[in-house]
Structure formats: C-alpha cells, structure tokens
C-alpha cells in the first residue's frame, strides 16, 4: 500500500484522466448557468425586500460587495451610492 502523502504527490506530478474531454467544460457551463439563475432569484428578492428607497437603488445592489450585503441584511433603509471605480 502506498502512503497517502506519496499518493498525493504522484497525483500532483502525473495528473489523472477525467472521463470525457468535454467534462470540465460541461460542468463549468452548468455551474455558470446555475449561478446566474440563483443570482436572478436573489436579486428579485432584494428588490422585494423593502431594504431600499426605490427600485433603482435595489438594481444598483452589488451582491459581491461585503458592505452592501451588510447594509442589506443589518442596516437601515437608504440609497446605495454607485461605485466610482466602475
């Protein structure tokens, strides 16, 4: 029996075959589509949540922004200022 550490280094050095040449591309495409679907559901919830003064502010919400997520979940109602870097 090969020690676990040696097995891991062999796998890293030599790699291993995945089933089908398109497998990773298919999984990536499926993951991107799933993420987009769930992001749309989340953004619709954000719009209905009442956490923003108006629909425009809800549409400006950036789910990748930690401060904006904090404000959505724990903060007061108000306007989100657009990111000047975008």
Secondary structure by P-SEA (a helix, b strand, c coil): cccaaaaaaaaaaccccccccaaaaaaaaaaaaaaaaaaaaaaaaaaaccccccaaaaaacccccaaaaaaacccccccccccccc
